[in-house]
Amino acid sequence: MRSVIKVVCALFTAAFVAGTAATEERRIALLIGNEAYVDSVGRLDNPHEDVDRIAVSLTQADFAPDDVIVVKDAGQRAMLEAVAAFSAKLREAGGEGVGFFYYSGHGASAESAGQRENYLVPSDADIETADQLALAGVPLTSIIKSLSAIEAKSIFIISDACRNTLPISTGAKALGGAGDKGFAPTPVRPGLFIAYATADGATAPDDGVFAAAIANQIAVPGQRATRAFELAFRQVVETRPGTALPFVSPGLTQDFCFVSCPDEAPVTVMGPSDASPEELSAWRVALQADTKEAYTDFADAYPDTFLGGEARAMAVLRPTAEERAEAKQVGGDSGGEAVDRALTAIEELTASIAGLARLGGVIDSPESITDFVNNARVYERRGDTLNARKMYERAIAMGADFVDVHYAYVAILKAQEGLIGAREIYADLARSNPDNSGAQLAHASVLPGEAREAKLEALDASDYGPASYELARLYSLDRLGAQTTSDKRAEERWLAAFRDADAAGDVERRFLDKALLSEWRAEVERKWVAYAANASAPEITFTPSSSSSGWTIRAMPTEPSIAILYKTESQSDYRPTGRGMTTDPRTGDPMPNMTINLPLGSEPQTILVKYLDRNGNEQGPFEYAFDPDVRFVESAKAILEMTKFSWVSGRRWDDKNLIYFTNLMTSACGLDGISYGFSETDLGKTWPVPACDENNPGAIGENDQIYLETDESPEAVFIQLTFKDGTQTPVERIPVRFN
């Protein structure tokens, strides 16, 4: 069977068993940057600069220059040999070794026979089909396994392999198949810290933003590794709006700092397995109660443990007993009393079910709904689905309308009668039990697309909370495989409706056994947190740049699109940007041209942009205020914030100390002044800012002075920048080393 392939943007870091620096410690790095690819793969612009930038920061972080190995445009054999040599050096360092592997270039994942593998793409790989990837690529898993077998103090593996869509054939399978799911997940290993820079399947431009953020943060003295990566991720999200937040699995057991850890006892990061038997017992009690009060009591009893932190997080998500009681009164006193009675009855039923389940036996003469449901579940555990089905039928005949009961019955029907049979049986149940909400919901769950949605909306109109959950699922990424902005808005709307119903007490009373409800709540809160984190993310981002030929504004929707249209305020009609020659595998259509061109000397103006999503739905218009002067300042601020600790650099030359200001001078079009000195209270010196060449921003003239010659050996330079919009940076202390 031919494999299915998809290019991915999954940057992950894996570290280790981490420790603090010691005098015997040896730090070794291997940095690979591939950009000169063959035409079938596609050339990149930034990997060489990425590895150079990382190399500079590592040498500032106590990595000896001879132990920072930089390899550029490596073929498959050269990559494998470099990794082997790096592993050998790290193995020689023994338990005091620190390893840092960084790769920048193309990355891809392939799937065959249900197994997915992540690959780094060598510069000599001439790949046109997924079948060739296993032969021409370098398996990332093999690198991880090789390095994880080495007894070292700390090992970091960073793969910045998420550039653009490789033009590789997907073979016989449709693009909606497993190959579209993005980077294959990396298994969690004990003692490892694993982080993904973006969500599965997301992509990022070849812009060097992540490498710059990493380089900036690992050079900060006294900053722990976890904090360094946290801030790096934050910089990426702030610099590149719309980027998904990273996934992080906190597995560290000790602190690690790239530059001079604080002189204090190491902090141990605990996981659930570290909890004492007493704590685990108390945690089970809190979970069973599932109330704000229970979680708060647990957090107060175990304030400094892993589970204590989990309890504080759960307490935020749960209403207090008083808040829940107030929510029950929304429909009036009589309605609140009815809800109280229903909840009391359910609590009694649940307690009865739980007690019977602990006994694990079949009740010989079942009489109540509780008895029949207990027997059904006992039979299910034994694998006797025929008798389980009979017990569920008896419970439903007695009027059971609990969601978990009907869903369990549906599952048995699907297995025994098939989907069509289950649909027919529940059609009869729904007709004969119009007031049984559980039966109506279960009937909706077996209906096809539009009919399911229509029935769920009718149920939701009667404020039936579980219908809101199922409506959210209809628009979820799990079901659709890919979401448009409209889909995300719909999912978020239904998630909010479910949460409101749950807070009002309308959901819990619909479940007999709370296990399924707990799963629903956990899923809803996970998605709600993700939506809240991306609430301010724009639907389209605008990135201006200039060259000798004019201004280019890159208008990039954050979802797949099939067309982009734009006009200025003075124009009456929208005009399309056109389409390129490359087919977007996410839509199956030619990828739209995402650039809008303006001539040099263009006046400030507002540009209106629309786009069509993959379903042809129009989104927008979105306004972009174009102002050349503002763009230069914004660009300068973003770049200089990311590269703060490399504003100046030192060099020893001919018995003189030279301080270079070149990094600041490349942002001349956004800067108005550079003040500096060798103490925080003395910034009386100014460095000349070159004239801005709008045709070539960032250029430094042949006659511009780029370095300061001094007989002094300052440990740092204090700098304050003034931008052309009048704003200033704080006074920053920039460490300087003279090598």
C-alpha positions as CSV (number, residue, x, y, z in Angstrom):
1,M,0.0,0.0,0.0
2,R,1.3,3.4,-0.9
3,S,2.0,5.7,2.1
4,V,0.2,8.9,2.7
5,I,2.3,12.0,3.5
6,K,1.7,15.5,4.9
7,V,4.1,18.3,5.7
8,V,3.8,19.4,9.2
9,C,4.7,22.2,11.6
10,A,5.4,20.4,14.8
11,L,8.3,21.8,16.7
12,F,9.0,19.8,19.7
13,T,11.6,19.9,22.4
14,A,12.5,16.9,24.4
15,A,14.6,17.1,27.4
16,F,15.6,14.7,29.8
17,V,16.8,14.2,33.2
18,A,17.8,17.8,33.9
19,G,20.3,19.2,36.4
20,T,22.2,22.3,37.4
21,A,25.6,23.2,36.0
22,A,28.8,21.7,37.5
23,T,32.4,22.3,37.0
24,E,32.9,19.0,35.2
25,E,29.9,19.6,32.9
26,R,30.5,19.5,29.1
27,R,28.0,21.0,26.8
28,I,27.9,19.7,23.2
29,A,25.6,20.9,20.4
30,L,24.8,19.8,16.8
31,L,23.0,22.4,14.7
32,I,21.8,21.4,11.2
33,G,20.3,23.9,8.8
34,N,19.1,22.7,5.4
35,E,17.8,25.3,2.9
36,A,19.4,24.5,-0.6
37,Y,16.8,21.8,-1.6
38,V,16.2,20.5,-5.1
39,D,13.2,21.8,-7.0
40,S,10.9,18.9,-6.1
41,V,11.2,19.8,-2.4
42,G,11.6,23.6,-2.5
43,R,14.3,25.9,-1.4
44,L,14.1,27.7,2.0
45,D,15.5,31.1,3.0
46,N,16.2,31.1,6.7
47,P,17.7,27.8,8.0
48,H,21.3,28.9,7.6
49,E,20.6,32.1,9.6
50,D,18.6,30.1,12.1
51,V,21.6,27.8,13.0
52,D,24.0,30.7,13.1
53,R,21.8,32.6,15.5
54,I,21.4,29.6,17.8
55,A,25.2,29.0,17.7
56,V,25.9,32.5,18.9
57,S,23.5,32.1,21.8
58,L,24.9,28.7,22.8
59,T,28.4,30.0,22.9
60,Q,27.1,32.7,25.3
61,A,25.5,29.9,27.3
62,D,28.8,28.2,28.2
63,F,29.0,25.9,25.2
64,A,32.6,25.9,24.0
65,P,32.9,27.0,20.4
66,D,34.7,23.8,19.5
67,D,31.7,21.8,20.8
68,V,29.1,23.7,18.8
69,I,29.0,21.9,15.5
70,V,27.2,23.6,12.7
71,V,26.3,21.6,9.5
72,K,24.6,23.3,6.6
73,D,22.8,21.8,3.6
74,A,23.6,18.2,4.7
75,G,22.6,15.2,2.6
76,Q,21.3,12.1,4.2
77,R,24.7,10.5,4.7
78,A,26.1,13.7,6.1
79,M,23.2,14.1,8.5
80,L,23.5,10.5,9.8
81,E,27.3,10.8,10.2
82,A,26.9,14.2,12.1
83,V,24.3,12.7,14.5
84,A,26.5,9.6,15.1
85,A,29.6,11.9,15.9
86,F,27.4,14.1,18.1
87,S,26.1,11.0,20.0
88,A,29.7,9.7,20.4
89,K,30.9,13.0,21.9
90,L,28.0,13.2,24.2
91,R,28.5,9.6,25.3
92,E,32.1,10.3,26.1
93,A,31.0,13.2,28.4
94,G,29.1,10.7,30.5
95,G,26.7,11.8,33.3
96,E,27.9,15.4,33.2
97,G,27.2,15.9,29.5
98,V,24.6,18.3,28.2
99,G,23.4,17.7,24.6
100,F,21.6,20.2,22.3
101,F,20.4,19.1,18.9
102,Y,18.7,21.6,16.6
103,Y,17.4,21.1,13.1
104,S,16.0,23.7,10.8
105,G,14.7,22.7,7.4
106,H,11.9,20.7,5.8
107,G,10.1,18.1,7.8
108,A,7.4,15.6,6.9
109,S,5.4,12.6,8.2
110,A,4.4,9.5,6.3
111,E,1.9,6.7,7.2
112,S,1.8,3.1,6.0
113,A,0.0,0.1,7.5
114,G,-1.3,2.3,10.3
115,Q,2.2,3.4,11.5
116,R,3.3,7.0,11.2
117,E,6.9,8.2,11.2
118,N,8.4,11.7,11.3
119,Y,11.2,12.5,9.0
120,L,13.8,15.3,8.6
121,V,14.4,16.0,4.9
122,P,18.1,16.0,3.8
123,S,19.1,18.7,1.3
124,D,19.9,16.1,-1.4
125,A,16.5,14.3,-1.1
126,D,14.8,14.3,-4.5
127,I,11.3,13.2,-3.3
128,E,8.2,13.2,-5.4
129,T,6.1,10.5,-3.7
130,A,5.6,9.4,-0.1
131,D,7.1,6.0,-0.9
132,Q,10.5,7.6,-1.3
133,L,10.5,9.4,2.0
134,A,11.5,6.3,4.1
135,L,14.5,5.8,1.8
136,A,15.6,9.4,1.4
137,G,14.6,11.0,4.7
138,V,16.2,10.8,8.2
139,P,13.7,9.3,10.8
140,L,13.4,11.6,13.7
141,T,12.4,8.8,16.0
142,S,15.7,7.1,15.5
143,I,17.5,10.3,16.6
144,I,15.4,10.5,19.7
145,K,15.9,6.9,20.6
146,S,19.6,7.1,20.0
147,L,20.1,10.2,22.2
148,S,17.7,9.0,24.9
149,A,19.8,5.9,25.5
150,I,22.8,8.1,26.5
151,E,23.4,8.7,30.2
152,A,23.7,12.5,30.2
153,K,22.7,15.3,32.5
154,S,20.5,17.0,30.0
155,I,19.5,16.4,26.4
156,F,17.5,18.9,24.2
157,I,16.1,17.9,20.9
158,I,14.6,20.8,18.9
159,S,13.2,20.3,15.4
160,D,12.1,23.5,13.6
161,A,10.8,21.5,10.7
162,C,7.6,23.2,9.5
163,R,8.2,25.3,6.5
164,N,5.8,24.9,3.6
165,T,3.8,22.3,1.8
166,L,6.0,19.9,0.0
167,P,4.8,19.1,-3.6
168,I,4.8,15.4,-2.9
169,S,2.1,13.0,-4.3
170,T,-0.2,11.5,-1.7
171,G,-0.7,8.4,-3.8
172,A,-4.0,6.6,-4.1
173,K,-5.6,7.8,-0.8
174,A,-7.7,10.9,-0.7
175,L,-6.3,14.0,1.1
176,G,-8.9,13.7,3.8
177,G,-7.3,10.5,5.0
178,A,-4.8,9.9,7.8
179,G,-2.0,11.6,6.0
180,D,-3.7,15.0,6.7
181,K,-3.4,14.7,10.5
182,G,0.0,16.4,10.7
183,F,3.1,15.5,12.6
184,A,2.9,12.1,14.3
185,P,2.9,12.5,18.1
186,T,6.2,11.7,19.9
187,P,5.6,9.3,22.8
188,V,6.2,10.7,26.3
189,R,9.2,9.2,27.9
190,P,9.8,9.2,31.7
191,G,11.7,12.2,32.8
192,L,11.3,14.1,29.5
193,F,10.0,17.6,28.8
194,I,8.0,17.6,25.6
195,A,6.6,20.6,23.9
196,Y,4.9,21.3,20.6
197,A,5.3,24.9,19.2
198,T,1.9,24.7,17.5
199,A,-1.1,22.4,17.3
200,D,-0.9,19.2,15.2
201,G,-1.1,19.8,11.5
202,A,-0.5,23.5,11.7
203,T,2.1,25.2,9.6
204,A,4.3,28.3,10.0
205,P,6.2,30.4,7.5
206,D,9.9,30.2,6.8
207,D,10.6,33.4,8.7
208,G,13.1,32.5,11.4
209,V,10.8,33.8,14.2
210,F,11.1,30.7,16.4
211,A,14.8,30.4,16.1
212,A,15.2,34.0,17.0
213,A,13.0,33.6,20.1
214,I,14.9,30.5,21.2
215,A,18.2,32.2,20.7
216,N,17.1,35.2,22.7
217,Q,15.8,33.3,25.7
218,I,18.5,30.7,26.2
219,A,21.1,33.5,26.6
220,V,19.3,35.1,29.5
221,P,21.3,34.6,32.7
222,G,19.6,32.8,35.6
223,Q,16.6,31.7,33.6
224,R,15.4,28.1,33.9
225,A,15.0,26.1,30.7
226,T,11.3,25.6,31.1
227,R,10.9,29.4,31.5
228,A,13.1,30.0,28.5
229,F,10.9,27.9,26.2
230,E,7.7,29.3,27.7
231,L,8.8,32.9,26.9
232,A,10.1,31.8,23.5
233,F,6.7,30.3,22.6
234,R,5.0,33.5,23.9
235,Q,7.2,35.6,21.6
236,V,6.3,33.5,18.6
237,V,2.6,33.9,19.3
238,E,2.9,37.7,19.8
239,T,5.2,38.2,16.8
240,R,3.2,35.9,14.5
241,P,-0.5,36.5,15.4
242,G,-2.7,33.5,14.8
243,T,-0.1,30.9,15.7
244,A,-1.6,28.2,17.8
245,L,-0.4,27.9,21.4
246,P,2.1,25.1,22.1
247,F,1.3,21.8,23.8
248,V,3.5,21.1,26.8
249,S,3.9,17.9,28.9
250,P,5.8,18.8,32.0
251,G,8.1,15.9,32.8
252,L,11.1,17.6,34.3
253,T,12.4,16.4,37.7
254,Q,15.0,19.1,38.4
255,D,16.0,22.6,37.3
256,F,18.3,23.4,34.4
257,C,19.6,26.8,33.3
258,F,21.5,27.5,30.2
259,V,23.3,30.5,31.9
260,S,24.1,30.6,35.6
261,C,21.2,29.1,37.6
262,P,20.3,31.0,40.8
263,D,22.2,29.9,43.9
264,E,19.3,28.1,45.5
265,A,18.1,24.5,46.1
266,P,16.9,22.8,42.9
267,V,13.1,22.6,42.6
268,T,11.6,19.1,42.0
269,V,8.7,19.0,39.6
270,M,6.3,16.4,40.9
271,G,3.8,14.3,39.0
272,P,0.8,12.2,40.2
273,S,3.1,9.2,40.8
274,D,4.9,11.2,43.4
275,A,1.8,11.5,45.6
276,S,1.6,9.7,48.9
277,P,-1.1,7.0,49.5
278,E,-2.9,9.5,51.8
279,E,-2.8,12.2,49.1
280,L,-4.1,9.8,46.4
281,S,-6.9,8.7,48.7
282,A,-7.9,12.3,49.3
283,W,-7.7,13.1,45.6
284,R,-10.2,10.3,44.8
285,V,-12.6,11.8,47.4
286,A,-12.3,15.2,45.7
287,L,-12.9,13.7,42.3
288,Q,-15.9,11.8,43.5
289,A,-17.4,15.0,45.0
290,D,-16.5,17.1,41.9
291,T,-17.3,20.4,43.6
292,K,-15.4,23.7,44.1
293,E,-15.4,23.2,47.8
294,A,-13.9,19.7,47.6
295,Y,-11.2,20.8,45.2
296,T,-10.4,23.9,47.3
297,D,-10.2,21.8,50.5
298,F,-7.8,19.4,48.7
299,A,-5.6,22.3,47.4
300,D,-5.4,23.8,50.9
301,A,-4.3,20.4,52.4
302,Y,-1.7,19.8,49.7
303,P,-0.7,23.3,48.4
304,D,2.7,22.5,47.0
305,T,2.1,19.2,45.2
306,F,1.3,18.4,41.6
307,L,-2.2,17.3,42.4
308,G,-2.7,20.4,44.6
309,G,-2.1,22.5,41.5
310,E,-4.6,20.3,39.5
311,A,-7.1,20.8,42.3
312,R,-6.7,24.6,42.1
313,A,-7.3,24.5,38.4
314,M,-10.4,22.3,38.8
315,A,-11.8,24.6,41.5
316,V,-11.8,27.5,39.0
317,L,-14.0,25.5,36.6
318,R,-16.6,24.4,39.2
319,P,-19.3,26.6,40.7
320,T,-19.8,26.7,44.4
321,A,-22.8,25.1,46.0
322,E,-24.3,28.6,46.5
323,E,-23.7,29.6,42.9
324,R,-25.3,26.3,41.7
325,A,-28.2,26.9,44.0
326,E,-28.7,30.4,42.6
327,A,-28.5,29.0,39.1
328,K,-31.3,26.6,39.9
329,Q,-33.6,29.5,40.9
330,V,-33.5,31.0,37.4
331,G,-36.8,29.5,36.5
332,G,-38.5,30.5,39.8
333,D,-38.8,28.9,43.2
334,S,-41.0,26.0,42.1
335,G,-38.6,25.3,39.2
336,G,-35.6,25.4,41.6
337,E,-37.4,23.0,44.0
338,A,-38.1,20.6,41.1
339,V,-34.4,20.7,40.1
340,D,-33.4,20.0,43.7
341,R,-35.7,17.1,43.9
342,A,-34.4,15.7,40.6
343,L,-30.8,16.1,41.7
344,T,-31.5,14.5,45.1
345,A,-33.1,11.5,43.3
346,I,-30.2,11.2,40.9
347,E,-27.7,11.3,43.8
348,E,-29.6,8.5,45.5
349,L,-29.7,6.5,42.2
350,T,-26.0,7.1,41.6
351,A,-25.1,6.0,45.1
352,S,-27.2,2.9,44.7
353,I,-25.6,2.2,41.3
354,A,-22.1,2.7,42.7
355,G,-22.8,0.4,45.7
356,L,-24.2,-2.3,43.5
357,A,-21.3,-2.0,41.1
358,R,-18.9,-2.5,44.0
359,L,-20.7,-5.7,44.8
360,G,-20.4,-6.7,41.2
361,G,-23.4,-9.1,41.1
362,V,-26.7,-9.4,39.2
363,I,-29.8,-8.6,41.2
364,D,-32.0,-11.7,41.0
365,S,-35.4,-9.8,41.1
366,P,-34.8,-6.3,39.6
367,E,-37.6,-3.9,40.3
368,S,-36.4,-0.4,39.7
369,I,-34.5,1.5,36.9
370,T,-31.4,1.4,39.1
371,D,-31.7,-2.4,39.4
372,F,-32.1,-3.0,35.6
373,V,-29.2,-0.6,34.7
374,N,-27.0,-2.3,37.3
375,N,-27.7,-5.7,35.8
376,A,-27.1,-4.4,32.3
377,R,-23.7,-3.1,33.2
378,V,-22.8,-6.3,35.0
379,Y,-23.7,-8.3,31.9
380,E,-21.7,-5.9,29.8
381,R,-18.6,-6.4,31.9
382,R,-19.0,-10.2,31.4
383,G,-19.4,-9.7,27.7
384,D,-23.0,-10.9,27.7
385,T,-24.5,-8.2,25.5
386,L,-27.7,-10.1,24.8
387,N,-28.8,-10.0,28.4
388,A,-27.3,-6.4,28.8
389,R,-29.6,-5.3,25.9
390,K,-32.6,-6.9,27.6
391,M,-31.9,-5.1,30.9
392,Y,-31.4,-1.7,29.2
393,E,-34.8,-2.3,27.3
394,R,-36.5,-2.9,30.6
395,A,-35.0,0.3,32.2
396,I,-36.0,2.4,29.2
397,A,-39.5,0.9,29.2
398,M,-39.8,2.1,32.8
399,G,-39.1,5.7,31.6
400,A,-35.3,5.9,32.0
401,D,-34.3,9.1,30.1
402,F,-30.6,9.3,31.3
403,V,-28.1,10.0,28.5
404,D,-25.6,7.4,29.6
405,V,-28.2,4.7,29.6
406,H,-29.5,5.4,26.1
407,Y,-26.0,5.8,24.7
408,A,-25.0,2.4,26.2
409,Y,-28.1,0.9,24.6
410,V,-27.3,2.6,21.2
411,A,-23.8,1.1,21.3
412,I,-25.2,-2.4,21.8
413,L,-27.8,-1.9,19.0
414,K,-25.1,-0.7,16.6
415,A,-23.0,-3.8,17.3
416,Q,-25.9,-6.2,17.0
417,E,-28.2,-4.6,14.4
418,G,-25.9,-2.2,12.6
419,L,-26.4,1.5,12.2
420,I,-29.6,1.2,10.1
421,G,-31.1,-1.2,12.6
422,A,-30.3,1.0,15.5
423,R,-31.8,4.0,13.6
424,E,-35.1,2.1,13.0
425,I,-35.4,0.9,16.6
426,Y,-34.8,4.4,18.0
427,A,-37.2,6.0,15.5
428,D,-39.9,3.8,17.1
429,L,-38.7,4.7,20.6
430,A,-38.7,8.4,19.8
431,R,-42.2,8.3,18.3
432,S,-43.6,6.4,21.2
433,N,-41.8,8.4,23.9
434,P,-41.9,12.0,22.7
435,D,-41.2,13.4,26.2
436,N,-38.2,11.1,26.9
437,S,-35.3,13.5,26.2
438,G,-32.7,10.7,26.4
439,A,-34.5,8.7,23.7
440,Q,-34.7,11.8,21.5
441,L,-31.0,12.6,21.9
442,A,-30.0,9.0,21.2
443,H,-32.3,9.0,18.1
444,A,-30.5,12.1,16.8
445,S,-27.1,10.5,17.3
446,V,-27.9,7.8,14.7
447,L,-29.4,10.1,12.1
448,P,-27.4,11.3,9.1
449,G,-25.9,14.8,8.8
450,E,-28.6,17.4,8.2
451,A,-31.4,15.4,9.9
452,R,-29.2,15.0,13.0
453,E,-28.4,18.7,13.2
454,A,-32.1,19.6,12.8
455,K,-33.2,17.3,15.6
456,L,-30.4,18.4,17.9
457,E,-31.3,22.1,17.3
458,A,-35.0,21.3,18.1
459,L,-33.8,19.7,21.4
460,D,-31.5,22.6,22.2
461,A,-34.4,25.0,21.7
462,S,-36.0,23.4,24.8
463,D,-32.8,24.2,26.8
464,Y,-31.7,20.6,26.8
465,G,-27.9,20.9,27.6
466,P,-26.7,17.5,26.2
467,A,-28.0,18.6,22.8
468,S,-25.6,21.6,22.9
469,Y,-22.7,19.2,23.5
470,E,-23.6,17.1,20.4
471,L,-24.1,20.2,18.3
472,A,-20.6,21.3,19.2
473,R,-19.3,17.9,18.2
474,L,-20.9,18.3,14.7
475,Y,-18.6,21.3,14.1
476,S,-15.5,19.9,15.8
477,L,-12.1,19.3,14.3
478,D,-12.4,15.6,15.3
479,R,-15.5,15.1,13.2
480,L,-14.7,17.4,10.2
481,G,-11.0,16.8,9.9
482,A,-10.6,20.5,9.1
483,Q,-12.5,23.5,10.4
484,T,-13.4,26.8,8.7
485,T,-13.8,29.9,10.7
486,S,-17.5,29.5,10.5
487,D,-17.2,26.0,11.9
488,K,-15.1,27.2,14.8
489,R,-17.6,30.0,15.6
490,A,-20.4,27.4,15.7
491,E,-18.5,25.0,17.9
492,E,-17.6,27.7,20.3
493,R,-21.2,28.9,20.4
494,W,-22.5,25.4,21.3
495,L,-19.7,24.8,23.8
496,A,-20.8,28.0,25.6
497,A,-24.4,26.8,25.6
498,F,-23.4,23.5,27.2
499,R,-21.4,25.3,29.9
500,D,-24.3,27.6,30.7
501,A,-26.7,24.7,30.9
502,D,-24.2,22.8,33.1
503,A,-23.7,25.7,35.4
504,A,-27.5,26.0,35.8
505,G,-27.7,22.4,36.9
506,D,-29.5,21.2,33.7
507,V,-26.9,18.7,32.6
508,E,-25.9,16.7,35.7
509,R,-29.4,15.5,36.3
510,R,-29.5,14.0,32.8
511,F,-26.9,11.4,33.7
512,L,-27.2,8.4,36.0
513,D,-23.6,7.3,36.1
514,K,-21.3,10.4,36.0
515,A,-18.4,8.7,34.2
516,L,-19.7,9.8,30.7
517,L,-20.5,13.2,32.0
518,S,-17.0,13.6,33.4
519,E,-15.6,12.8,29.9
520,W,-17.9,15.4,28.3
521,R,-16.9,18.1,30.9
522,A,-13.2,17.4,30.5
523,E,-13.5,17.6,26.7
524,V,-15.6,20.8,26.8
525,E,-13.2,22.6,29.2
526,R,-10.2,21.6,27.2
527,K,-11.7,23.0,24.1
528,W,-13.0,26.1,25.9
529,V,-9.6,26.9,27.3
530,A,-8.1,26.6,23.8
531,Y,-10.7,28.9,22.3
532,A,-10.2,31.4,25.1
533,A,-6.4,31.3,24.6
534,N,-6.9,32.2,20.9
535,A,-9.8,34.6,21.4
536,S,-7.7,37.6,20.2
537,A,-6.1,35.7,17.2
538,P,-7.0,37.5,14.0
539,E,-8.7,35.7,11.1
540,I,-6.2,37.1,8.7
541,T,-2.7,38.5,9.2
542,F,-1.0,41.3,7.3
543,T,2.8,41.3,6.9
544,P,4.3,44.3,5.0
545,S,7.8,44.3,3.5
546,S,9.6,46.6,1.1
547,S,12.3,46.3,-1.6
548,S,13.6,48.3,-4.5
549,S,10.6,47.3,-6.5
550,G,8.0,48.5,-4.0
551,W,5.9,47.4,-1.1
552,T,4.5,43.9,-0.7
553,I,1.7,43.2,1.7
554,R,1.2,39.5,2.5
555,A,-2.4,38.9,3.4
556,M,-2.6,35.4,5.0
557,P,-5.9,33.9,6.2
558,T,-5.4,31.7,9.3
559,E,-7.5,29.0,7.6
560,P,-7.3,27.4,4.1
561,S,-8.7,29.6,1.4
562,I,-9.5,29.4,-2.3
563,A,-9.5,33.1,-3.2
564,I,-8.4,36.5,-1.9
565,L,-9.9,39.8,-3.0
566,Y,-8.9,43.4,-2.1
567,K,-9.6,47.0,-2.8
568,T,-8.5,50.4,-1.5
569,E,-11.0,52.9,0.0
570,S,-11.0,54.9,-3.3
571,Q,-11.8,51.8,-5.4
572,S,-15.4,50.6,-5.9
573,D,-14.8,47.0,-6.7
574,Y,-12.8,44.2,-5.2
575,R,-10.2,42.6,-7.4
576,P,-8.8,39.1,-7.0
577,T,-5.1,38.6,-6.3
578,G,-5.1,35.6,-8.6
579,R,-3.9,32.0,-8.1
580,G,-0.6,30.3,-8.2
581,M,0.5,27.1,-9.9
582,T,0.7,25.1,-6.7
583,T,-2.3,23.0,-5.6
584,D,-3.2,23.4,-1.9
585,P,-3.7,19.8,-0.6
586,R,-6.0,21.1,2.1
587,T,-8.6,22.4,-0.4
588,G,-7.7,20.6,-3.7
589,D,-7.7,24.0,-5.5
590,P,-4.8,26.1,-6.7
591,M,-3.4,28.2,-3.8
592,P,-4.4,31.8,-4.0
593,N,-1.7,34.5,-4.4
594,M,-1.5,36.1,-1.0
595,T,0.4,39.3,-1.9
596,I,-0.8,42.8,-2.6
597,N,1.7,45.1,-4.3
598,L,2.0,48.8,-3.9
599,P,4.6,51.2,-5.5
600,L,7.3,52.9,-3.4
601,G,6.1,56.3,-2.2
602,S,2.6,55.1,-1.6
603,E,0.6,57.3,0.7
604,P,-1.0,56.0,3.9
605,Q,-4.3,54.3,3.0
606,T,-6.8,51.6,4.1
607,I,-6.9,48.4,2.2
608,L,-10.0,46.1,2.5
609,V,-9.5,42.4,2.1
610,K,-11.9,39.4,1.8
611,Y,-11.3,35.7,1.3
612,L,-13.3,32.6,0.4
613,D,-12.9,29.7,2.8
614,R,-12.6,26.1,1.5
615,N,-16.4,25.8,1.3
616,G,-16.7,29.0,-0.8
617,N,-18.1,31.1,2.1
618,E,-17.0,34.7,2.0
619,Q,-15.2,36.0,5.1
620,G,-14.5,39.7,5.8
621,P,-14.0,42.4,4.8
622,F,-10.9,43.0,7.0
623,E,-9.3,46.4,7.2
624,Y,-5.6,47.0,7.0
625,A,-4.2,50.5,7.7
626,F,-1.1,50.9,5.5
627,D,1.3,53.5,6.6
628,P,5.0,53.1,5.6
629,D,6.4,55.0,8.5
630,V,4.4,53.0,11.0
631,R,5.4,49.7,9.4
632,F,9.1,50.5,9.7
633,V,8.6,51.3,13.4
634,E,6.5,48.2,14.1
635,S,9.0,46.0,12.3
636,A,11.9,47.5,14.3
637,K,10.2,47.0,17.6
638,A,9.3,43.4,16.9
639,I,12.8,42.5,15.7
640,L,14.7,44.3,18.5
641,E,12.5,42.9,21.2
642,M,13.3,39.4,20.0
643,T,17.0,40.1,19.7
644,K,17.3,42.2,22.8
645,F,20.4,40.4,24.2
646,S,22.3,40.7,21.0
647,W,21.8,44.4,20.3
648,V,25.6,44.8,20.6
649,S,28.4,42.2,20.4
650,G,32.1,42.3,21.4
651,R,35.3,41.2,19.7
652,R,39.0,41.3,20.6
653,W,41.1,42.5,17.7
654,D,44.7,43.7,17.6
655,D,44.8,44.3,21.4
656,K,41.7,46.4,21.2
657,N,38.2,45.7,22.4
658,L,35.6,46.4,19.7
659,I,31.9,46.8,20.4
660,Y,29.7,46.3,17.3
661,F,26.4,48.1,16.9
662,T,25.4,46.5,13.5
663,N,22.4,44.7,14.9
664,L,20.8,48.0,15.9
665,M,21.8,49.8,12.8
666,T,19.9,47.4,10.5
667,S,16.7,48.8,12.1
668,A,17.5,52.3,11.2
669,C,14.3,52.9,9.3
670,G,12.4,52.6,12.6
671,L,14.9,54.2,15.0
672,D,15.4,57.8,15.9
673,G,18.2,57.5,18.4
674,I,20.6,55.1,20.2
675,S,21.8,56.2,23.7
676,Y,24.4,54.1,25.4
677,G,26.9,54.1,28.3
678,F,28.8,51.7,30.6
679,S,26.6,52.3,33.6
680,E,22.8,52.5,34.1
681,T,23.0,56.1,35.3
682,D,25.3,57.3,32.5
683,L,23.7,57.2,29.0
684,G,25.4,60.4,27.8
685,K,26.8,58.8,24.6
686,T,24.9,58.5,21.4
687,W,25.5,56.2,18.5
688,P,24.8,57.5,15.0
689,V,21.7,56.0,13.3
690,P,22.2,55.5,9.5
691,A,19.9,57.2,7.1
692,C,16.9,55.1,6.2
693,D,17.0,53.8,2.6
694,E,13.3,52.9,1.9
695,N,14.4,51.0,-1.2
696,N,16.7,48.8,0.9
697,P,15.7,48.8,4.6
698,G,18.3,47.3,6.8
699,A,21.2,48.2,4.6
700,I,24.3,49.8,6.2
701,G,26.3,52.2,4.1
702,E,30.0,51.7,3.3
703,N,30.9,54.8,5.2
704,D,28.8,54.1,8.3
705,Q,30.6,53.4,11.5
706,I,29.7,50.0,12.8
707,Y,31.9,49.5,15.9
708,L,33.3,51.3,18.9
709,E,36.9,50.9,19.7
710,T,37.8,51.0,23.4
711,D,40.6,50.2,25.8
712,E,38.1,49.3,28.5
713,S,36.6,45.8,29.0
714,P,33.1,46.4,30.2
715,E,31.0,43.5,31.2
716,A,27.9,45.1,29.7
717,V,26.6,48.1,27.7
718,F,23.5,50.0,28.9
719,I,21.3,51.0,26.0
720,Q,18.1,53.0,25.5
721,L,16.4,53.2,22.1
722,T,14.2,55.9,20.8
723,F,11.8,55.1,17.9
724,K,10.5,57.4,15.3
725,D,7.1,57.4,16.9
726,G,8.6,59.0,20.0
727,T,8.4,55.9,22.2
728,Q,11.4,54.6,24.1
729,T,12.6,51.3,25.4
730,P,13.6,50.9,29.1
731,V,17.3,51.1,29.8
732,E,18.5,47.6,28.9
733,R,21.7,45.9,30.2
734,I,23.3,44.0,27.3
735,P,26.1,41.6,28.4
736,V,29.3,41.8,26.2
737,R,32.0,39.2,25.8
738,F,35.3,39.9,24.0
739,N,36.5,36.7,22.3
